[in-house]
Structures are given as C-alpha cells and as structure tokens.
Amino acid sequence: MKKTIFLGILGIALFTSFNNGHSVHAQENSNNNQQEILAATVTVSTYEELRNALSNDNGVTTVILANDITLERGIKIHPAKKELTINGQSHTLTEATNGSHGTIYVENNNGTKTINLNNLSILGKNYYGPVNIDDNVYGVTLNYSNITYSGPQLVHNIHGYATFSGTTKAEIKQVMTNSDTPQEFAEALGITIKGSFNLDHQSISDSAFWFGLGNDHIPYFSIEDNADVFINVANNTLFYVDNSSTKPLDISVGQSGKFNVTTIRELFRLGNAGNLIFQNNSKTQINRSTNTTNAPTLKVSGTIKVNKGAIFDINHAPETTANKIVGS
C-alpha cells in the first residue's frame, strides 16, 4: 500500500516536472514567435530607412511608413523577400526618378512573388509605377488596398497580376514637371477588382489597360461580387490586347457588381474580348459619347452570358453611328 502511494507521488512529481518544463518551452516558443514577428516588421520615416528595409536580407517583410517619403532613387527588393507588404498608413509616396529601375523593383524570377501596397497615396512621375516588375519576371501578384494614385502609370507587370481592394482612386495624367508621358493605368496578364474603384484615364495615345504582351495565357479582367467600378476614358480606349486571335480578353462582372464606363471611342483599340459573363443582379453600362471613330464599341470572339437579373447595356450618343457589338 505504501509502495502504491509512493509511486503515485512519484508520478505526480514527474508529471508536474514535465508540465513545468513544457510550459517553459511553450513560453519560450511564444516569445520567439513574437520576436520574429517584430523583427519582420519595421517602421520607416526616410528614404534611406525604406531602402535599407527593402534592399537587404534582413528578414523584414512588412514596412510601415511613419512619414511621407520621396522615392529619391530606385530600390531593388531583396530576392529573399518572397512576400512583401508596404503599409503607408495614409502617408504619401512621391516618385522622383524615371526608368524601370528608378522605382521599387523586382528583377529576378527567384525573388519576390507577392507585393502588398496598403493605405497609401502615390504621386507618380515614372510610367513603371511605384513598384515595377521587370519584363523577364513571371507570376508576380501586386495587391493594392486603399490606394490613391495620380501619375503616368500605376502597374507595370506584363507577366503577372494586379488586384485592387478597399477604395481605389486613380487618375492617369501628368502631375509633376518632367514626368513620363501618361500611358496605361495597368499592364498585366490579369486584373481583379474588389470594393470601390474609380479611374480617370487622361492619356492621349494609350489605352487604360494593356493585356497580352506577355502572351502567357488568356488574359482576364474580373470585377468581383458587389464591387463598384467606374472608369472614365477621356481620350483613348479602355483595352489594348495583344495576341487576341488566340488569347482574347475574358471579362466578368460578379454578382451584384457595378461596372460603369464612359468613353469617346470603342472599347478595344487592338484586339477583342473572348467570353463575357455578367453574374446575377450585376449592372454593366457602357456610355459612348462621340463619333470619334467608326469602330464598333465592343468586339467579341466568344460568348456573352447575361445571368438572371443582370443588366448589360451599351448606350451611344445620337451622333455615334458605329455598331454597338460585332463578332470577330
């Protein structure tokens, strides 16, 4: 009987000792994880601090802006940073130089694959945008959340993708001396829009979106469920699609989404749409205001599917004599 009691006490002692040891290790692991998170996040106030955070192999994957910052020179993102987040905290990033490497950039395929730009105002000078993905780099996704942009071009990522969420307000126009000529809003393989999106495209010679230059797969323009999208194309066209004979642009508007376009011309300066799908209760309205060209407003090589409760409408001003829709 005493032996049994002794073993029980010994068992309790061993169990308590094990649990205390396990608790210490768990606490150490928790502290280590917190330290890793803190080490991966850095707050910057100057260009040099931003450059050091992005260009070095320092474990930093989240950069928080504490002040407005001028991008004095280009910054190469260190390839060890497979995913990177820049949170502007409503501050302004101002571009100051031109050229593909006069901005924040990715130049290698073994480098960064996801970049998140959040809560940031951008004054643009460079038509490679605040973050440029070099033409030889494939499969990078640029995520923009709550972005305000004024400048010649926001997105240059011809073999990759761009996603917009939260509130996006952008104008493509010249906003500073010696800036690049305003061109597209975005060059990409795929565009996804969520939330509220407002684009005023003032470029004279370029379309708002350029797809297909990479010629990797069928490009897409996707408006997600409940998104509210307004695009004004003041001088040119909405889309420019290379290689559309084999890879036309697929367009979709999600359930209860709104897609409103005003334009003086046809939608496609080059190429055409493939398949168009308008999900339940979505509303798409294209308003063409002048007879600048005789090209049809919409060229389609695939199918058009308008689901239950959806509205798809093309309106021409009285002087516009072009066809609304043609097959290609």
N, C-alpha and C positions, 0 to 999 in steps of 0.2 A: 504493500500500500504506500509506504514511504517512497519506494522506488518510483511508483507511478506519479506521485506528486512531484518528485524531483524532476522527472522527465518533462512533466507539464510546465514546470517553472523554467526549465532549460529551453523548452520550445518557445515559450513566450519571450524569453530573453533574446533568443536567436531571431525570432520574428520581428521583435522591436528593433533590434540592431539592424536587420536587413531593411526594414521600412525607413529607419532614420537615414541610412546610407542612400537608399533610393531617393528619398526626399531631397537630400543634399545634391545628388546628381541632377535631379529634375530642376531644382532651383538654379544650379549652375548652367544647365542647358537653356533654361528660360532667359537667364541673364545674357548668355552668349548670343541667343537669337535676337534679343533686344539690341545688343551692341552691334550685331551685324546689320540690323535694320537702320540704326542710327548712322553707322559708317557708310551705308549705301545711299544716304540722303545728305545733301549738302545745300546750304543756303548761300547764295552769291549776291554781291552788291556791285561788282565792277566787271568790265570785260575780261580782265586778267583772271579773276576768280572763275568766271564762266569758262574761259579757255582751259584753265588747269583742271577743272572738274570734268570737262568733256574729252580732252585730248590725252589724258594719262590713264594708265592701267591701275586705277586706284580703288576699284570696287564700287565707285559711285554710279548708281543707276537712276537716281531721282535728283533733279536740280530744281531748287526753288528760288525764284527771283525775289529779292528784297527791295530792289530799286528798278527804275527804268535803266536800260542798258543799251549802249550803242555798240553794234557789232563792227568793231573797228577794222578787223581783218578776218579772213576765213579761219574756221576751226574744223579740223578733221576729227570726227568721232573715233575714239579708240576702238578697234575691232573686237576687243574683249567684251564690250558692252552690247550684248545681244538684244537687249531691250532697254530703251531709254525714255524717261519722262522728264519734260521740262514744264514746270508749273509756274506760270507768270504771275499768279496772284493779282491779276488785273493791272500789272505793270506793262510798259511799252518796250518792245524790242525794235530798235531802229537800225536798218541796214545802211552801211556806209561805203561799201565797195561793190564792184561788178565782177562778173566772171563766175564760172562754175565752182571754183574753189575760193571765191570771195565771200562765201557764206558758210554756214554749218553744213558739213557734207559727209557722205559715205562713199568710199571709192573702191571697196573690195567686196567680193561675194562672200568671203568668210567673216564678214563683220556684222554690223547691226541689222536686224531684220524687222524690228518694230520700234517706231518712234511716236511718242505721245506728246502733243503740244496742247496744253490746257490753260484756260483762263488767261489769255494773252492778247494784247493789242500789238499789231505789227505795222510799221511804216516801211514800205518796201522801196528799194532802189534797184534791185537785182532781179532779172527775169528768171533766175534759177530758184527764186524763193528763199525764205529764211532757212530752209533745210533742203539741200539738193541731194538727189540720188544719182550718181554718175550713170551714164548710158550703158555701161558694161555690167551693171549690178542688177540682179534679178530677185524678184519676190519680196521686196520690202513693202511693209504696210505703214503708211503715215496716218495717224489718228489725230484729228483736230476736234477739240471740245471747247466750246465757248470762245471762239476766235473772232476778232475784228481785224480786218486787213484792208490796207489801202496801198496800192503799188502796181507794178507792171505784171506780176505773175506770182501766184502763191505756191503752186505744186509743179515740180518737175521730177517725174518718177516713171519713165516710159515703160519699164518692165515690171511695174508694181501697182500699188493700190492706194487709194485715199478714202478715208471715212470721216464724215462730219457729223457731230452730235451736239446736243445742247443748243446754243444760239450761235449761228454763223452770220456775220455781216461783212460783206466784201465788196470792194469797188476796184475794178481794174482800170487804172488811169495813172498818169504821171503826177506824182505828188511832191517831188523834190527835184532840184536842179541837177542836171547831168545823170538822171536816172535812165535805165534802159527803156526802150520803146515799149509801151504796153502791148502785151501779146495775149496768150490764153490765160484763163483762170487756172486751168489744170491740164497737164499732160500725164496720162496714166493709162493703164490697162483696164482698171475698174474703179468706178466711183459709187460709193454708198452714202446716202444722205438720211440722217435721222434728225428729229427735232425741228427747229425753226431755221430756215436757210434763206438768206436774201442776198442776191448777187446783182450788181450793176456793172455790166461789161461795156467799157467805152473804147476798146481797141478798134482802130480803123481797119487794119489789114488782117486780123486773125480772129478765128472762132473762139468761143468761150471754152470749149473742151476739145482737146485733140486726143483721139484714140488710135490705136492700131499701129503706131510707129514701130513698136517692139515686135509686132506680128507673132506673138507667142500663143495666143488662143483668142477665142471670140471675146471681144471687149463687152463691158456691161455698164449701164447707167441705172442704178437702183435707188428708188425712193421708198423708204421703209414705211411700215404701218404708222398712221397718224402723223406723219411728217407734214410740214407746211413749207412748201418751196415756191419762191418767187424769183424769176430771173428776167432781167431787162437786158436785151441785146440791142444796144443803141445804134451800131453802125455795121456790124458784120453778121455772122451766123452763129447758131448755137453749137453745132457739131462739125468736126472735121475728122473723117475716118479713113485712114489708110487701109489698103488691102481688104476693102469691104466686099469684093467679089467672092472671097472665100471666108471672110471673118467679119460680117456686118455687125453693127452695134445692137445688142439686145437691150430693150428698155422696159422697166417695170415700175408700176406705181402701186404701193402696198395698200392694204385695207384702210379705208377712211383717210388715205393720204390726199394731199392737195398739191397740184403741180400747175403753176400758172406762168406762162411765158409771154412776154411782149417782144416783138421783133419787127424790123422793117423788111426782112428778107426771108428766104427759105430757111429751113432748119439745118440742112446739110449743105455746106459749101463743097465738100468732097465726100463721096461715099453715100451710104444709106443705112437705114435701120434693118435689122433682121426680124426678130419676133418682138411684138409689143404685147404686154399684158397689163390690164387695169383691174385691180382686185376690187372686191365688193365695196360699194359705197365710196370709192375714190372719185375725185373730181380733177380732170385734166382739161385745161383750157389754153389754147394757143391763139394769140391775137396778132395778126399780121397787119401792119398799119399803112403800108405804101405799096406802090407798084415798081419798086426799085429794080427788080429782075422779073423775068417771066418763068423762072424755075418753079416747079411745084413745091408747095410748102413742106410736104413730107413724102419721102421716097422709102418704100418698104419692099423687101425681098422675101419676107417670111409671112407670118400670120399676125392678125390683130385680134386679141381676145378681150372683150369688154364684159366683165362679170356682173352679177346681179347688183343693181343699184348704182353701178359706176357710170360716170359721165365722161365722155371723151369728145371734145368739141374743138373744131378749128374755125375761127372767125376771121374773115377778110374784110378790110375796109372796102368801100364801094369801088374805089379806083383800082383795086388789085384784081387783075384778070387771070392770074396764074391758077393752075389746078390746085386743089387742096391736097389730094393724095393720089399718088400713082405707084404702080408696081414697078419693080426693076429686075 
